[in-house]
Amino acid sequence: MTQTTETDVLVVGAGPAGMLAALVLARQGIKTQIFDEEWRTTGRSYALALHPSTLALLAELGLDRDLVAHGQRVERIGIHVGHRREHTLELSQLGGDFPFVLVLPQQALEDALEAELEKTGVNVHWSHRGDDLVLGSEGCRATIDKLSKQSGGYGVAASNWLVEKSFGIQARYVVGTDGYRSTVRRALGGEFPEVQPADVFAVFEYASAGEPRHDMTLVVDDAKTSVLWPLPNERHRWSFQIDDDAFQERRRKSRLAMQVGAESYPHLTPEYLRELVRERAPWYEAPIGNLAWSVEVRFERRLTTTFGGGHAYLAGDAGHMAAPVGVQSMNAGLAEAHTLATRLGGVIHRTASYATLDAYAAEQLSTWKQLLASPNLPKVGEDAPPWAKEHARRLLGAIPASGNELAPLLGKLGLSL
């Protein structure tokens, strides 16, 4: 180790939550450094929708205008049970400045956050891996490895990431927004158990010319959920929950090859997409054009045993992983990052007490225990239609809403928190 640097806050993980936390901190005049093991912002991601409350938060930061201009508005949520459309939720009923969900690639959000962060003088340190994080009574110390790519190979090209150099960093606080394998969560001693069974989804993104759609379509049938999202630039995305065993069998039989990153998904062909549409959504009549990409994803539902304490705290997927359909985990993670960074700024500037940080950790753990682990939510009212009663648990995780906007939308279905 050749050097040690100091900072007020070390942010580990530069996804949307991490960059938003760093931005809020930097705008408060807090000395901040942010590191991520990846070499750039995400390429393709399942997360694609910003809830109304998230858009309001981004508007406070001055980031809403360009994002809204380049995204696709979703103004309604159509709920199908099997082949029958049972209900339509009008997001305009929420009121406010953003009575819609905005659909756009996660990379667009990350690029906007990174550009705004650079204006504050804070640059994301890509290809930097946090290691050996030690928490103490006065702060934390971490070893940071700067990674570099070494390419080589004979006949077949290959790339390896090597440690170019290592250095130390001393911080008063650390924010863990480093996802599933969170280094910060491990340093806190937090566990990350599954609280509900995982789901497997086959995801297809494709061209589909025609009239622009302004509704998300949710399909629940038997034990499976499917969702159709309209995307910008005349594209659609279908996500079909599939049986894990069926996927593995189809994968073994296929001889084709479709590559996404390091993974091969040979069975996720246009023919399989059309088969799923005929089976789950025969009412869908839009043309299915060229398949842009497809991927099989296993979504786990996990919840940390602690959101932090002392000088280290978690936000986003480092603390929770939720059902994917309603994109609740990312949107809630952005709200968490904003709250945590604001309270850290108050503590560092001595305008707020440490108790606000302890309250943050307790609040998040309580909220996610309700959403993920409580068998009694949502509550089903006497006026709930039979289909909503039957599928109440899955509807809770499938409505694209978070914060104070989730309850009124569930209320339209006779459900409550």
Buried (B, 14 or more C-beta within 10 A) or exposed (E): EEEEEEBBBBBBBBBBBBBBBBBBBBBBEBBBBBBBBBEBBBEBBBBBBBBBBBBBBBBEBEBBEEBBEBBBBBBBBBBBBEEEEBBEBEBEEBEBEBBBBBBBBBBBBBBBBBEBBEEBEBEBBBBBBBEEBEBEEEBBBBBBBBBEEEEEEEEEEEEEBEEEEBBBBBBBBBBBBBBEEBBBBBBBEBEBEEBBEEBBBBBBBBBBEEEEBBBBBBBBBEEBBBBBBBBBEBBBBBBBBBEEEEBEEBBEEBEEEBEBEEEBBBBBBBEBBEEBBEEBBEEBEBEBBEBBBBBBBEBBBBBBEBBBBBBBBBBBBBBBBBBBBBBBBBBBBBBBBBBBBBBBBBBBEEEBEEEBBBEBBEEBBEBBBBBBEEEEBBEBBEEBEEBBBBBBBBBBBBBBBBBEBBEBBBBBBBBBB
